[in-house]
Amino acid sequence: MNKKKYNDGTIEEEVLEASEETLDAEINREDLPEEMTIIGVRFREAGKIYYFDPVGVECSVGDNVIVKTARGSEIGRVVIPNKTVKTETIVLPLRTLERKATQNDVERHEQNIELEKEAFKICQKKIREHGLDMKLIDVRYTFDNSKLLFNFTAEKRVDFRELVKDLAFVFRTRIELRQIGIRDEAKLMGGLGVCGRPFCCSTFLSDFAQVSIKMAKEQNLSLNSSKISGTCGRLMCCLRFENDVYEEELRRMPPCDSKVKTADGVGTVCEVSPLTHLVKVKFVDKNENVTVKAYDADDVKVLERREFKGQKKDEEEESAEE
């Protein structure tokens, strides 16, 4: 299982979805065609996309399908229709599509959702009975009911062996308990961010990316942890996916302390605003009087370009965080 380590020393385990495990059989790519047809399937809203062999079945975006996974048969939704890609770009072996979901399959999936709600209540009761220091987050049945997966959070490792025995006795199926991190908890539970909108991770971000303090600095944000941290306590995901825009704009703009020529004369850049594409230029006259004016970045000519303050230090910090 992949793990992410943070500066505070905590380790967050990534949730492995249905088809992430691979088969043990070795694959000889020389025996395979140069190109293969794949489909992309999601098992959760905003979940990671997994690829399957459609075995000749034409699938469209939005189709419900039954696929073979490491946990058994699962129902998912097609988000990438039949697409031909080079075999060398695929992580093999590729699991296969069983069939398109029928109305009976969809109804069974809805029944499983109701069973999951009941299983959640029972598991919470069992946790209290065993006096375990853990918080149950999510319960999921596989489509064929061959396995029942419980996701939970806890500050420390939990000995849940007796709990598993109790749950197996009640549900008469394979039981799996998985301890997840707080970012995964936020993704599964959802909620509203400080911006007032639903969490990015639970609406459209399919995976968590590395976020660094350097990104907050480039976006001229306060480095107060309470201002740049999400509900989960980690740096906000939006710092990452908005960062590309800031980096592109900053490359086109003169850094602070650069000497520039404007319609009003030569001055020094004292502030840049990437989103508005404006730079503030400071002028000092013979009497040491200071004047600051704003210009469009395209209307100033750089005479002497400076590096961004602390750029080298920021890069070292980012490298340390990763």
C-alpha positions, 0 to 999 in steps of 0.5 A: 500500500502506498503511503504519504509522509508529512512534515509533522511525522504523520503517515497517511495511507492511500485508499486502494480502489477496486482494480488497483491490485495487479495479478501475479502472472507475469506479462510478456508484452512482446506477445501483445498487440501494439495497441489495445482498447480500454475504458475508464471506470469510476466507482465513486463520485470524484473517485480515481479512474481505473482502466479495464478491457471492454472485451469488444463491448461498446461503452458510452460515458455514463453507462453503468457496468459490472467489472472484475476487480481485485475484490470481486465484481463491482459496479461502476460508471464509465467516464472514458468510452472505448479508446485505443491506446498504445500497449506500452502506456498501460499498466498490465495485466488489465482486468476485464468488463463482465457486462453492462449493468442491467436494471436488476443490477442497478436495483441490487446496487441500491439495495446494497447501499441500504444494507451499508447504512444498516451495517454502519450502525451495527459496526458503530455499536460493536466498536462501542462494545469493544471500547475501541478508540476509532471513528467509523467513516464509511462502509461498502459492500462489493457488488456481489456481496462477497466482501464488506469493507469498513473504513475508519480513522484512529490516532494510533494503531488499533487491535480490531481482531475481535471486532472483525470476528464479531462482524464476520459472525453477524454479516456472514461474509468476508470483512475488511477493516482499513485505517485511512488518513484524514484527507481520505476522511474528508473526501469520503464524508464531504463538507463545505470549505472555507470558500463556502463551496463543497470540498474539491476532493469530494466533487472533482479531484480524483486524487491527492497531489503534493501541496507545498508552502511555496505555492502559498507564497507564490499566490501571495497568501498569508502563511498562517496555517489556519488560513491556508489549511483545509478542514482536514488540517492539510494544506488546501488542495486548491493551492495545487491546481491553481498554482499552474496559472500563477506560475505562468503569469509570474513568468510573464511578469517582472519580479519585485525589485526589478528595474522597469521603464514605464510611460512615467519614467524608470522605476522599481517594481514593488508588488505584482498581482498575477491574476489582475496582471498588474504591477506596482512601480515605485518612483523616487524623485530628486527630493526622495519623494516616493510615488507608487503607480499601477501598470499593466504588465505588458505596458512596462519594459524590464531594464534589469530583472531580479529573481523572486525574493527567497526563490532558492530558499522556497525551492529548498523548502519544497524539496524538503516537504516532498 
